[in-house]
Amino acid sequence: MKWAMVLFLLLPPAVQATVVRLQTVLGAVDIALLDGEAPRTVANFLSYVNSGAYNNSFIQRSVPFFVIQGGGYTMDNAGGLRQITAGPPVANEFSPARSNVRGTIAMAKVSGDPDSATSQWFISLADNAANLDSQNGGFTVFGRVTGSGMAVIDAIAALTAVSASGFSNLPLTSIPASLEVGQSELVMVTTAAVLPGAGTASDSDRLFNYLEAAYPKNLAPASQPTAAASGYVYRYYPATNAYVGTANGQLYYYGPASVSAIIPLGTMAAWLAVATQAGY
């Protein structure tokens, strides 16, 4: 962790972006939105995020070396499939300065209509500029996956995709014998939410959000509740049996990687510079 902090401190200051966290069953995916570069498309995406429309949605399409796609449908605990209600389409904001390369998120559109994007989005698994930058007016990139999020996206892309329940290329975490799928087989996006940034979230929460994205193997699942005890503000991660906490201007870790000892990781000020550089 300390090496990451040193490297980030050598970089120039970053402009604070809106960060949205997609909490999937395979891990958290954080997306830094390009608020100033694609404002209409960002506002459109955030309208679905803030309304809760993407909660309990699922990844409906996975094409190897191309894209994974979501934002179209939800599935409830009883197996009820519903199409996400689409709002008004958003005008295309494609720019060659924002190319459809690996790790970018863009809105899906109706073929032959550049201004038809509504709720569905996709993340590029590879450099798709030659294809997606030129067809249908170009697909509007409005954000980029940050931290270790592409490891989660790649894990989704590595799943077997089948034709089932009216979908082709539907990625599943397990294959049911009848191909009648429910939440337990789908790659569910349980929640989609804006992560509070500087001026909104506490310094501790900003650090915890950043660390969850940067070190998902140590701190899982992400987005645990923040608590306070014995002078510490902390989050506990049940899957990894680990804690991160702050106290007296210092950042601490306790868990398997510390051999069950509370270890200091450095000052909050230094780590906040790292988190800010990364967009948190």
Backbone as CSV, one residue per row, in Angstrom:
resi,resn,N_x,N_y,N_z,CA_x,CA_y,CA_z,C_x,C_y,C_z
1,MET,0.810,-1.201,0.000,0.000,0.000,0.000,0.852,1.263,0.000
2,LYS,1.966,1.261,0.756,2.775,2.465,0.863,3.402,2.841,-0.471
3,TRP,3.794,1.822,-1.265,4.359,2.137,-2.585,3.334,2.838,-3.451
4,ALA,2.070,2.375,-3.403,1.005,3.029,-4.187,0.865,4.484,-3.782
5,MET,0.974,4.759,-2.471,0.837,6.128,-1.998,1.951,7.001,-2.550
6,VAL,3.185,6.513,-2.532,4.313,7.293,-3.034,4.141,7.607,-4.510
7,LEU,3.733,6.615,-5.305,3.573,6.827,-6.744,2.481,7.847,-7.034
8,PHE,1.352,7.755,-6.324,0.266,8.702,-6.572,0.649,10.119,-6.178
9,LEU,1.453,10.277,-5.134,1.833,11.611,-4.696,2.730,12.312,-5.702
10,LEU,3.354,11.557,-6.605,4.206,12.148,-7.624,3.412,12.660,-8.815
11,LEU,2.108,12.329,-8.876,1.283,12.723,-10.008,0.677,14.099,-9.774
12,PRO,0.311,14.813,-10.866,-0.308,16.129,-10.703,-1.699,16.013,-10.112
13,PRO,-2.232,17.090,-9.527,-3.563,17.041,-8.931,-4.627,16.684,-9.957
14,ALA,-5.648,15.973,-9.513,-6.732,15.553,-10.398,-7.973,16.396,-10.148
15,VAL,-8.764,16.564,-11.191,-10.056,17.221,-11.043,-11.032,16.193,-10.480
16,GLN,-11.764,16.573,-9.435,-12.675,15.646,-8.785,-13.817,15.292,-9.725
17,ALA,-13.996,14.001,-9.968,-15.070,13.515,-10.825,-16.130,12.852,-9.959
18,THR,-17.343,12.771,-10.493,-18.362,11.958,-9.846,-17.983,10.497,-10.020
19,VAL,-18.005,9.742,-8.925,-17.677,8.317,-8.976,-18.921,7.522,-8.609
20,VAL,-19.295,6.581,-9.472,-20.420,5.688,-9.226,-19.878,4.293,-8.956
21,ARG,-20.398,3.663,-7.923,-20.004,2.283,-7.606,-21.128,1.329,-7.992
22,LEU,-20.806,0.387,-8.882,-21.699,-0.721,-9.201,-21.274,-1.895,-8.329
23,GLN,-22.125,-2.290,-7.406,-21.815,-3.417,-6.524,-22.365,-4.678,-7.168
24,THR,-21.489,-5.493,-7.742,-21.908,-6.727,-8.391,-21.647,-7.907,-7.467
25,VAL,-22.194,-9.051,-7.824,-21.969,-10.244,-7.007,-20.526,-10.727,-7.100
26,LEU,-19.766,-10.223,-8.052,-18.357,-10.591,-8.169,-17.429,-9.510,-7.635
27,GLY,-17.980,-8.425,-7.118,-17.144,-7.363,-6.571,-17.603,-5.996,-7.036
28,ALA,-16.963,-4.977,-6.487,-17.339,-3.594,-6.788,-16.620,-3.092,-8.032
29,VAL,-17.340,-2.317,-8.833,-16.783,-1.651,-10.010,-17.042,-0.163,-9.842
30,ASP,-15.979,0.611,-9.697,-16.101,2.062,-9.572,-15.854,2.717,-10.923
31,ILE,-16.676,3.704,-11.247,-16.611,4.384,-12.541,-16.494,5.879,-12.300
32,ALA,-15.416,6.469,-12.791,-15.233,7.921,-12.724,-15.907,8.533,-13.940
33,LEU,-16.907,9.358,-13.707,-17.689,9.935,-14.798,-17.011,11.178,-15.364
34,LEU,-17.208,11.394,-16.644,-16.627,12.547,-17.345,-17.658,13.671,-17.354
35,ASP,-17.880,14.232,-16.179,-18.952,15.211,-15.981,-18.876,16.383,-16.953
36,GLY,-17.682,16.926,-17.139,-17.534,18.116,-17.969,-17.430,17.832,-19.446
37,GLU,-17.112,16.582,-19.812,-16.893,16.240,-21.219,-18.129,15.669,-21.895
38,ALA,-18.983,15.013,-21.137,-20.228,14.460,-21.693,-21.363,14.744,-20.712
39,PRO,-21.683,16.011,-20.482,-22.609,16.372,-19.396,-24.011,15.809,-19.553
40,ARG,-24.543,15.786,-20.781,-25.904,15.275,-20.966,-25.955,13.768,-20.701
41,THR,-24.943,13.062,-21.188,-24.921,11.609,-21.011,-24.691,11.240,-19.555
42,VAL,-23.812,11.976,-18.874,-23.597,11.744,-17.444,-24.885,11.999,-16.666
43,ALA,-25.568,13.097,-16.957,-26.825,13.406,-16.267,-27.865,12.318,-16.515
44,ASN,-27.909,11.796,-17.728,-28.832,10.717,-18.063,-28.525,9.468,-17.237
45,PHE,-27.257,9.066,-17.196,-26.848,7.890,-16.427,-27.167,8.078,-14.946
46,LEU,-26.841,9.251,-14.413,-27.079,9.510,-12.995,-28.563,9.524,-12.653
47,SER,-29.403,9.866,-13.613,-30.842,9.850,-13.334,-31.311,8.433,-13.014
48,TYR,-30.748,7.437,-13.685,-31.087,6.038,-13.393,-30.440,5.583,-12.091
49,VAL,-29.184,5.978,-11.867,-28.496,5.618,-10.624,-29.253,6.170,-9.422
50,ASN,-29.551,7.460,-9.451,-30.149,8.123,-8.290,-31.592,7.700,-8.035
51,SER,-32.270,7.234,-9.059,-33.646,6.761,-8.873,-33.704,5.325,-8.364
52,GLY,-32.548,4.640,-8.335,-32.521,3.241,-7.933,-32.873,2.280,-9.044
53,ALA,-32.979,2.773,-10.274,-33.404,1.922,-11.389,-32.439,0.776,-11.655
54,TYR,-31.151,0.976,-11.377,-30.161,-0.063,-11.649,-30.015,-1.067,-10.508
55,ASN,-30.631,-0.811,-9.357,-30.547,-1.762,-8.249,-31.245,-3.066,-8.627
56,ASN,-30.584,-4.184,-8.332,-31.088,-5.515,-8.686,-31.226,-5.704,-10.194
57,SER,-30.416,-4.968,-10.948,-30.314,-5.241,-12.385,-29.249,-6.319,-12.590
58,PHE,-29.002,-6.688,-13.833,-28.003,-7.734,-14.078,-27.306,-7.493,-15.410
59,ILE,-26.152,-8.118,-15.539,-25.406,-8.045,-16.798,-26.097,-8.967,-17.788
60,GLN,-26.631,-8.384,-18.838,-27.486,-9.137,-19.756,-26.762,-9.623,-21.008
61,ARG,-25.540,-9.147,-21.213,-24.825,-9.485,-22.447,-23.324,-9.474,-22.182
62,SER,-22.651,-10.503,-22.665,-21.197,-10.586,-22.554,-20.651,-11.193,-23.836
63,VAL,-19.862,-10.406,-24.545,-19.272,-10.849,-25.810,-17.756,-10.831,-25.642
64,PRO,-17.091,-11.987,-25.772,-15.652,-12.044,-25.514,-14.866,-11.024,-26.332
65,PHE,-13.898,-10.400,-25.681,-12.986,-9.434,-26.310,-13.720,-8.222,-26.904
66,PHE,-14.964,-8.005,-26.466,-15.738,-6.880,-26.994,-16.335,-6.058,-25.847
67,VAL,-17.494,-6.457,-25.327,-18.149,-5.669,-24.275,-18.900,-6.581,-23.309
68,ILE,-19.195,-6.037,-22.121,-20.284,-6.539,-21.289,-21.315,-5.420,-21.213
69,GLN,-22.591,-5.799,-21.109,-23.659,-4.798,-21.190,-24.683,-5.024,-20.090
70,GLY,-25.162,-3.917,-19.517,-26.194,-3.983,-18.487,-27.107,-2.781,-18.585
71,GLY,-27.902,-2.588,-17.539,-28.784,-1.427,-17.489,-30.110,-1.601,-18.182
72,GLY,-30.433,-2.828,-18.593,-31.680,-3.025,-19.331,-32.794,-3.669,-18.544
73,TYR,-32.432,-4.533,-17.562,-33.445,-5.359,-16.909,-33.094,-5.573,-15.438
74,THR,-34.139,-5.815,-14.635,-33.968,-6.198,-13.241,-34.574,-7.577,-13.023
75,MET,-34.128,-8.222,-11.939,-34.680,-9.516,-11.537,-34.892,-9.481,-10.030
76,ASP,-36.121,-9.792,-9.571,-36.377,-9.773,-8.134,-36.147,-11.149,-7.529
77,ASN,-36.308,-11.240,-6.195,-36.023,-12.492,-5.492,-36.924,-13.634,-5.935
78,ALA,-38.109,-13.302,-6.407,-39.058,-14.324,-6.839,-38.861,-14.728,-8.293
79,GLY,-37.840,-14.173,-8.946,-37.584,-14.511,-10.340,-38.331,-13.652,-11.324
80,GLY,-38.904,-12.546,-10.844,-39.641,-11.659,-11.731,-38.716,-10.790,-12.564
81,LEU,-38.803,-10.939,-13.872,-37.970,-10.181,-14.809,-38.724,-8.934,-15.253
82,ARG,-38.063,-7.777,-15.142,-38.692,-6.524,-15.563,-37.709,-5.701,-16.377
83,GLN,-38.231,-5.059,-17.404,-37.416,-4.128,-18.173,-37.364,-2.798,-17.434
84,ILE,-36.164,-2.223,-17.346,-36.019,-0.919,-16.716,-36.764,0.119,-17.549
85,THR,-37.586,0.910,-16.885,-38.350,1.937,-17.588,-37.403,3.000,-18.132
86,ALA,-37.442,3.189,-19.432,-36.530,4.133,-20.081,-37.084,5.545,-20.011
87,GLY,-36.188,6.487,-19.727,-36.548,7.890,-19.791,-36.368,8.423,-21.196
88,PRO,-36.459,9.727,-21.375,-36.264,10.309,-22.704,-34.863,10.008,-23.229
89,PRO,-34.713,9.738,-24.516,-33.378,9.502,-25.077,-32.515,10.751,-24.982
90,VAL,-31.207,10.522,-24.918,-30.266,11.627,-24.760,-29.546,11.877,-26.083
91,ALA,-29.312,13.137,-26.398,-28.600,13.484,-27.629,-27.170,12.965,-27.578
92,ASN,-26.706,12.468,-28.704,-25.362,11.897,-28.792,-24.297,12.947,-28.487
93,GLU,-23.280,12.559,-27.703,-22.170,13.450,-27.364,-20.827,12.810,-27.707
94,PHE,-20.810,11.965,-28.728,-19.544,11.314,-29.078,-18.485,12.341,-29.452
95,SER,-17.266,12.061,-29.029,-16.100,12.854,-29.413,-14.931,11.907,-29.621
96,PRO,-14.150,12.096,-30.688,-12.969,11.244,-30.888,-11.943,11.403,-29.778
97,ALA,-12.062,12.462,-28.989,-11.166,12.632,-27.840,-11.503,11.643,-26.723
98,ARG,-12.708,11.054,-26.789,-13.137,10.051,-25.810,-13.447,8.773,-26.575
99,SER,-12.420,8.022,-26.866,-12.556,6.849,-27.715,-13.022,5.639,-26.906
100,ASN,-13.655,4.700,-27.601,-14.159,3.478,-26.971,-13.034,2.461,-26.825
101,VAL,-12.194,2.688,-25.831,-11.074,1.790,-25.561,-11.383,0.974,-24.311
102,ARG,-10.503,0.025,-24.005,-10.701,-0.851,-22.849,-10.905,-0.023,-21.574
103,GLY,-11.914,-0.427,-20.807,-12.171,0.214,-19.527,-13.091,1.412,-19.583
104,THR,-13.576,1.774,-20.769,-14.513,2.896,-20.869,-15.950,2.386,-20.805
105,ILE,-16.845,3.260,-20.354,-18.271,2.954,-20.335,-18.971,3.904,-21.291
106,ALA,-19.897,3.364,-22.069,-20.664,4.150,-23.038,-22.110,3.673,-23.009
107,MET,-22.989,4.471,-23.617,-24.401,4.119,-23.670,-24.701,3.335,-24.935
108,ALA,-25.547,2.307,-24.786,-26.027,1.558,-25.940,-27.111,2.366,-26.656
109,LYS,-27.282,2.093,-27.948,-28.249,2.842,-28.757,-28.989,1.909,-29.702
110,VAL,-30.085,2.401,-30.228,-30.817,1.701,-31.275,-30.060,1.872,-32.584
111,SER,-29.934,0.797,-33.335,-29.215,0.854,-34.605,-29.834,1.895,-35.535
112,GLY,-28.984,2.734,-36.125,-29.443,3.731,-37.077,-29.982,5.002,-36.459
113,ASP,-29.883,5.134,-35.142,-30.380,6.341,-34.471,-29.339,6.814,-33.460
114,PRO,-28.499,7.777,-33.833,-27.425,8.226,-32.936,-27.917,8.833,-31.626
115,ASP,-29.153,9.333,-31.610,-29.663,10.035,-30.430,-30.694,9.206,-29.667
116,SER,-30.444,7.906,-29.531,-31.449,7.013,-28.953,-31.038,6.383,-27.627
117,ALA,-29.916,6.807,-27.026,-29.453,6.201,-25.776,-30.426,6.490,-24.638
118,THR,-30.722,5.450,-23.835,-31.575,5.641,-22.653,-30.884,5.028,-21.430
119,SER,-31.258,3.808,-21.042,-30.752,3.250,-19.780,-29.582,2.284,-19.941
120,GLN,-29.457,1.659,-21.104,-28.483,0.577,-21.225,-27.075,1.114,-21.495
121,TRP,-26.106,0.489,-20.822,-24.708,0.903,-20.909,-23.846,-0.323,-21.196
122,PHE,-22.636,-0.072,-21.662,-21.693,-1.186,-21.852,-20.285,-0.725,-21.506
123,ILE,-19.456,-1.679,-21.103,-18.052,-1.443,-20.785,-17.209,-2.223,-21.779
124,SER,-16.261,-1.547,-22.401,-15.408,-2.180,-23.412,-14.353,-3.059,-22.750
125,LEU,-14.233,-4.286,-23.252,-13.219,-5.225,-22.779,-11.907,-5.064,-23.522
126,ALA,-11.945,-4.388,-24.664,-10.763,-4.227,-25.519,-10.859,-2.872,-26.202
127,ASP,-9.878,-2.566,-27.019,-9.902,-1.322,-27.794,-10.890,-1.489,-28.944
128,ASN,-12.055,-0.869,-28.803,-13.121,-0.979,-29.801,-13.264,0.275,-30.653
129,ALA,-12.222,1.106,-30.676,-12.317,2.386,-31.381,-12.638,2.215,-32.855
130,ALA,-12.002,1.258,-33.511,-12.188,1.094,-34.951,-13.640,0.786,-35.300
131,ASN,-14.358,0.183,-34.380,-15.742,-0.199,-34.616,-16.713,0.830,-34.030
132,LEU,-16.603,1.070,-32.729,-17.627,1.840,-32.025,-17.489,3.345,-32.170
133,ASP,-16.324,3.821,-32.557,-16.170,5.267,-32.757,-16.767,5.739,-34.073
134,SER,-17.005,4.801,-34.983,-17.396,5.215,-36.335,-18.841,4.889,-36.683
135,GLN,-19.441,3.899,-36.048,-20.802,3.521,-36.436,-21.854,4.265,-35.621
136,ASN,-23.001,4.497,-36.255,-24.173,5.083,-35.595,-23.846,6.405,-34.899
137,GLY,-23.014,7.209,-35.538,-22.650,8.501,-34.971,-21.597,8.442,-33.894
138,GLY,-21.074,7.242,-33.616,-20.114,7.055,-32.534,-20.826,6.859,-31.207
139,PHE,-20.302,5.959,-30.384,-20.912,5.688,-29.080,-20.253,6.568,-28.023
140,THR,-21.067,7.251,-27.247,-20.589,8.272,-26.315,-19.954,7.656,-25.079
141,VAL,-18.642,7.790,-24.958,-17.939,7.417,-23.733,-18.197,8.506,-22.697
142,PHE,-18.661,8.096,-21.506,-18.969,9.085,-20.469,-18.310,8.763,-19.132
143,GLY,-17.432,7.765,-19.113,-16.737,7.433,-17.877,-15.703,6.355,-18.103
144,ARG,-14.907,6.127,-17.058,-13.852,5.113,-17.115,-13.835,4.322,-15.813
145,VAL,-13.633,3.019,-15.927,-13.503,2.159,-14.752,-12.195,2.492,-14.046
146,THR,-12.241,2.601,-12.724,-11.071,2.989,-11.951,-10.629,1.856,-11.030
147,GLY,-9.493,2.082,-10.365,-8.998,1.137,-9.368,-8.834,-0.257,-9.939
148,SER,-9.301,-1.246,-9.186,-9.207,-2.648,-9.613,-10.494,-3.131,-10.263
149,GLY,-11.333,-2.194,-10.704,-12.629,-2.568,-11.254,-12.568,-3.442,-12.486
150,MET,-11.533,-3.262,-13.324,-11.465,-4.084,-14.535,-11.176,-5.542,-14.220
151,ALA,-10.606,-5.834,-13.063,-10.435,-7.234,-12.665,-11.798,-7.885,-12.457
152,VAL,-12.751,-7.123,-11.913,-14.114,-7.627,-11.755,-14.777,-7.781,-13.120
153,ILE,-14.613,-6.784,-13.980,-15.193,-6.859,-15.326,-14.630,-8.052,-16.087
154,ASP,-13.331,-8.284,-15.984,-12.720,-9.431,-16.666,-13.241,-10.748,-16.100
155,ALA,-13.496,-10.793,-14.793,-14.056,-12.005,-14.195,-15.460,-12.269,-14.727
156,ILE,-16.238,-11.218,-14.916,-17.567,-11.374,-15.519,-17.437,-11.877,-16.951
157,ALA,-16.510,-11.283,-17.695,-16.320,-11.670,-19.097,-15.852,-13.113,-19.233
158,ALA,-15.198,-13.643,-18.195,-14.685,-15.015,-18.247,-15.765,-16.058,-17.976
159,LEU,-16.938,-15.639,-17.504,-18.023,-16.576,-17.234,-18.601,-17.127,-18.534
160,THR,-19.184,-18.309,-18.439,-19.868,-18.891,-19.592,-21.128,-18.084,-19.901
161,ALA,-21.297,-17.729,-21.166,-22.488,-17.002,-21.616,-23.358,-17.947,-22.436
162,VAL,-24.669,-17.913,-22.183,-25.590,-18.852,-22.817,-26.770,-18.095,-23.421
163,SER,-27.569,-18.818,-24.179,-28.861,-18.308,-24.637,-29.916,-18.849,-23.683
164,ALA,-30.548,-17.942,-22.937,-31.533,-18.366,-21.940,-32.439,-17.202,-21.596
165,SER,-33.676,-17.524,-21.246,-34.653,-16.528,-20.777,-34.814,-15.364,-21.740
166,GLY,-34.680,-15.638,-23.030,-34.860,-14.603,-24.033,-33.624,-13.784,-24.324
167,PHE,-32.493,-14.127,-23.715,-31.246,-13.400,-23.943,-30.238,-14.307,-24.641
168,SER,-29.470,-13.729,-25.522,-28.302,-14.420,-26.060,-27.080,-13.800,-25.408
169,ASN,-26.022,-14.587,-25.255,-24.786,-14.103,-24.623,-25.024,-13.639,-23.190
170,LEU,-25.851,-14.384,-22.446,-26.162,-14.052,-21.056,-25.138,-14.721,-20.141
171,PRO,-24.292,-13.946,-19.434,-23.294,-14.572,-18.559,-23.944,-15.085,-17.278
172,LEU,-23.547,-16.286,-16.860,-24.113,-16.896,-15.664,-23.002,-17.326,-14.715
173,THR,-23.261,-17.182,-13.422,-22.293,-17.630,-12.422,-22.329,-19.141,-12.251
174,SER,-23.466,-19.753,-12.582,-23.599,-21.209,-12.617,-24.666,-21.548,-13.646
175,ILE,-24.586,-22.744,-14.188,-25.491,-23.137,-15.271,-26.560,-24.068,-14.720
176,PRO,-27.826,-23.618,-14.632,-28.892,-24.508,-14.164,-29.249,-25.527,-15.238
177,ALA,-29.675,-26.684,-14.795,-29.978,-27.763,-15.738,-31.086,-27.377,-16.707
178,SER,-32.052,-26.594,-16.238,-33.201,-26.256,-17.080,-33.013,-24.969,-17.869
179,LEU,-31.926,-24.244,-17.594,-31.684,-22.917,-18.172,-32.789,-21.931,-17.819
180,GLU,-33.520,-22.231,-16.738,-34.447,-21.261,-16.153,-33.664,-20.521,-15.081
181,VAL,-33.290,-19.299,-15.367,-32.336,-18.618,-14.498,-33.027,-17.670,-13.530
182,GLY,-32.388,-17.477,-12.378,-32.852,-16.529,-11.376,-31.688,-15.720,-10.851
183,GLN,-31.915,-15.019,-9.755,-30.870,-14.166,-9.206,-29.598,-14.932,-8.886
184,SER,-29.728,-16.163,-8.409,-28.549,-16.912,-7.970,-27.628,-17.279,-9.124
185,GLU,-28.142,-17.294,-10.347,-27.296,-17.613,-11.499,-26.837,-16.371,-12.262
186,LEU,-27.547,-15.273,-12.121,-27.229,-14.071,-12.887,-26.095,-13.282,-12.242
187,VAL,-25.423,-12.475,-13.053,-24.435,-11.526,-12.534,-25.207,-10.282,-12.119
188,MET,-25.643,-10.294,-10.877,-26.496,-9.221,-10.388,-25.676,-7.973,-10.059
189,VAL,-26.259,-6.828,-10.378,-25.770,-5.540,-9.889,-26.716,-5.174,-8.752
190,THR,-26.304,-5.471,-7.532,-27.223,-5.326,-6.404,-27.549,-3.867,-6.116
191,THR,-26.545,-3.002,-6.231,-26.778,-1.569,-6.037,-25.905,-0.772,-6.995
192,ALA,-26.368,0.416,-7.313,-25.587,1.403,-8.062,-25.777,2.722,-7.338
193,ALA,-24.672,3.333,-6.915,-24.790,4.540,-6.098,-23.602,5.455,-6.326
194,VAL,-23.851,6.749,-6.184,-22.778,7.742,-6.240,-22.013,7.697,-4.925
195,LEU,-20.676,7.626,-5.006,-19.854,7.699,-3.808,-19.669,9.163,-3.428
196,PRO,-19.998,9.536,-2.207,-19.812,10.930,-1.794,-18.347,11.338,-1.913
197,GLY,-18.106,12.524,-2.400,-16.747,13.011,-2.595,-16.371,14.060,-1.583
198,ALA,-15.291,14.767,-1.881,-14.800,15.819,-0.989,-15.887,16.862,-0.773
199,GLY,-16.056,17.278,0.481,-17.075,18.262,0.807,-18.414,17.653,1.144
200,THR,-18.569,16.347,0.854,-19.821,15.652,1.162,-19.582,14.520,2.152
201,ALA,-18.651,13.621,1.816,-18.325,12.507,2.700,-17.279,12.939,3.721
202,SER,-17.226,12.220,4.839,-16.158,12.450,5.802,-14.831,11.993,5.201
203,ASP,-13.738,12.504,5.745,-12.425,12.082,5.260,-12.237,10.579,5.434
204,SER,-12.732,10.029,6.530,-12.598,8.589,6.752,-13.326,7.800,5.679
205,ASP,-14.567,8.200,5.357,-15.326,7.473,4.339,-14.671,7.576,2.971
206,ARG,-14.113,8.719,2.644,-13.402,8.849,1.368,-12.225,7.879,1.308
207,LEU,-11.481,7.775,2.400,-10.355,6.840,2.431,-10.835,5.401,2.312
208,PHE,-11.884,5.054,3.048,-12.376,3.682,2.997,-12.863,3.328,1.589
209,ASN,-13.581,4.244,0.942,-14.057,3.984,-0.419,-12.893,3.769,-1.373
210,TYR,-11.858,4.594,-1.246,-10.683,4.434,-2.105,-9.995,3.098,-1.849
211,LEU,-9.775,2.757,-0.584,-9.066,1.521,-0.259,-9.829,0.294,-0.738
212,GLU,-11.161,0.337,-0.653,-11.963,-0.786,-1.146,-11.744,-1.013,-2.635
213,ALA,-11.631,0.082,-3.382,-11.412,-0.031,-4.825,-9.989,-0.457,-5.142
214,ALA,-9.026,0.019,-4.352,-7.619,-0.259,-4.643,-7.182,-1.638,-4.168
215,TYR,-7.798,-2.147,-3.103,-7.352,-3.407,-2.499,-8.538,-4.336,-2.240
216,PRO,-9.248,-4.733,-3.298,-10.461,-5.527,-3.110,-10.210,-6.908,-2.526
217,LYS,-9.013,-7.461,-2.714,-8.725,-8.784,-2.162,-8.542,-8.737,-0.650
218,ASN,-8.233,-7.558,-0.124,-8.037,-7.409,1.316,-9.271,-6.889,2.034
219,LEU,-10.125,-6.156,1.301,-11.264,-5.478,1.916,-12.523,-5.805,1.129
220,ALA,-13.214,-6.875,1.533,-14.392,-7.315,0.794,-15.447,-7.857,1.757
221,PRO,-16.734,-7.710,1.376,-17.212,-6.936,0.233,-17.155,-5.439,0.502
222,ALA,-17.138,-4.669,-0.563,-17.031,-3.218,-0.453,-18.313,-2.607,0.103
223,SER,-18.207,-1.313,0.443,-19.358,-0.506,0.880,-19.979,-1.001,2.180
224,GLN,-19.136,-1.447,3.107,-19.628,-1.819,4.429,-19.975,-0.560,5.235
225,PRO,-20.846,-0.673,6.228,-21.205,0.504,7.027,-20.035,0.998,7.867
226,THR,-19.975,2.288,8.056,-18.953,2.900,8.896,-19.451,2.942,10.335
227,ALA,-18.557,2.600,11.270,-18.911,2.587,12.688,-17.812,3.280,13.486
228,ALA,-18.039,3.435,14.784,-17.056,4.067,15.657,-17.022,3.339,16.990
229,ALA,-15.791,3.128,17.502,-15.612,2.485,18.802,-14.178,2.689,19.259
230,SER,-13.996,2.867,20.560,-12.663,2.957,21.179,-11.781,4.003,20.518
231,GLY,-12.386,5.081,20.055,-11.612,6.155,19.450,-11.340,5.996,17.975
232,TYR,-11.768,4.869,17.373,-11.556,4.617,15.950,-12.851,4.836,15.174
233,VAL,-12.736,5.360,13.970,-13.787,5.293,12.958,-13.353,4.200,11.999
234,TYR,-14.224,3.219,11.712,-13.735,2.042,10.998,-14.827,1.402,10.143
235,ARG,-14.380,0.522,9.259,-15.262,-0.403,8.550,-14.717,-1.817,8.731
236,TYR,-15.642,-2.758,8.891,-15.291,-4.177,9.016,-15.730,-4.912,7.758
237,TYR,-14.859,-5.784,7.244,-15.106,-6.509,5.999,-15.210,-8.002,6.306
238,PRO,-16.434,-8.536,6.362,-16.615,-9.914,6.824,-15.993,-10.974,5.930
239,ALA,-15.968,-10.754,4.628,-15.422,-11.781,3.735,-13.927,-11.976,3.931
240,THR,-13.229,-10.908,4.297,-11.780,-10.994,4.506,-11.399,-10.861,5.975
241,ASN,-12.404,-10.720,6.850,-12.179,-10.606,8.293,-11.141,-9.533,8.606
242,ALA,-11.337,-8.361,8.036,-10.364,-7.280,8.165,-11.065,-5.979,8.526
243,TYR,-10.296,-5.082,9.124,-10.761,-3.750,9.476,-9.813,-2.714,8.883
244,VAL,-10.352,-1.569,8.466,-9.551,-0.363,8.286,-10.191,0.708,9.153
245,GLY,-9.337,1.536,9.749,-9.859,2.546,10.645,-8.986,3.778,10.686
246,THR,-9.539,4.839,11.215,-8.795,6.082,11.387,-8.919,6.527,12.835
247,ALA,-7.865,7.180,13.315,-7.866,7.749,14.660,-6.705,8.715,14.775
248,ASN,-6.976,9.884,15.331,-5.918,10.873,15.584,-5.094,11.197,14.338
249,GLY,-5.783,11.285,13.190,-5.105,11.664,11.959,-4.293,10.572,11.308
250,GLN,-4.439,9.318,11.769,-3.690,8.195,11.221,-4.648,7.169,10.619
251,LEU,-4.144,6.397,9.661,-4.892,5.305,9.035,-4.322,3.982,9.531
252,TYR,-5.214,3.041,9.876,-4.789,1.766,10.445,-5.464,0.600,9.716
253,TYR,-4.801,-0.565,9.807,-5.337,-1.817,9.253,-5.198,-2.903,10.311
254,TYR,-6.217,-3.769,10.363,-6.172,-4.933,11.251,-6.803,-6.096,10.514
255,GLY,-6.079,-7.218,10.413,-6.628,-8.365,9.724,-5.568,-9.394,9.423
256,PRO,-5.903,-10.383,8.583,-4.960,-11.459,8.282,-3.620,-10.973,7.743
257,ALA,-3.629,-9.925,6.916,-2.372,-9.443,6.332,-1.462,-8.787,7.360
258,SER,-2.008,-8.446,8.530,-1.192,-7.818,9.579,-0.867,-8.793,10.699
259,VAL,-1.150,-10.081,10.476,-0.935,-11.124,11.492,-1.674,-10.737,12.784
260,SER,-2.899,-10.284,12.583,-3.801,-9.946,13.690,-3.226,-8.914,14.647
261,ALA,-2.513,-7.937,14.099,-2.034,-6.802,14.888,-2.498,-5.526,14.209
262,ILE,-2.806,-4.501,14.996,-3.178,-3.209,14.429,-1.908,-2.532,13.930
263,ILE,-1.863,-2.241,12.633,-0.661,-1.622,12.080,-1.002,-0.263,11.472
264,PRO,-0.147,0.738,11.686,-0.356,2.052,11.069,0.076,2.030,9.611
265,LEU,-0.710,2.682,8.764,-0.398,2.752,7.332,0.107,4.126,6.913
266,GLY,0.035,5.106,7.802,0.477,6.457,7.470,-0.558,7.474,7.896
267,THR,-0.292,8.717,7.562,-1.207,9.780,7.959,-2.424,9.822,7.044
268,MET,-3.534,10.269,7.595,-4.726,10.456,6.787,-4.486,11.495,5.700
269,ALA,-3.725,12.533,6.013,-3.474,13.589,5.030,-2.779,13.036,3.800
270,ALA,-1.781,12.181,4.011,-1.060,11.606,2.871,-1.965,10.694,2.057
271,TRP,-2.758,9.877,2.744,-3.644,8.975,2.028,-4.796,9.716,1.350
272,LEU,-5.248,10.819,1.934,-6.281,11.616,1.272,-5.769,12.206,-0.033
273,ALA,-4.483,12.551,-0.076,-3.912,13.024,-1.343,-3.970,11.925,-2.394
274,VAL,-3.705,10.687,-1.971,-3.802,9.540,-2.882,-5.245,9.348,-3.345
275,ALA,-6.177,9.376,-2.393,-7.584,9.171,-2.732,-8.106,10.259,-3.659
276,THR,-7.712,11.494,-3.410,-8.136,12.604,-4.264,-7.594,12.433,-5.673
277,GLN,-6.334,12.032,-5.785,-5.734,11.814,-7.101,-6.486,10.742,-7.881
278,ALA,-6.993,9.746,-7.156,-7.729,8.657,-7.797,-9.195,8.991,-8.022
279,GLY,-9.646,10.166,-7.578,-11.013,10.597,-7.837,-11.978,10.406,-6.691
280,TYR,-11.478,10.120,-5.479,-12.355,9.855,-4.335,-12.355,11.033,-3.365
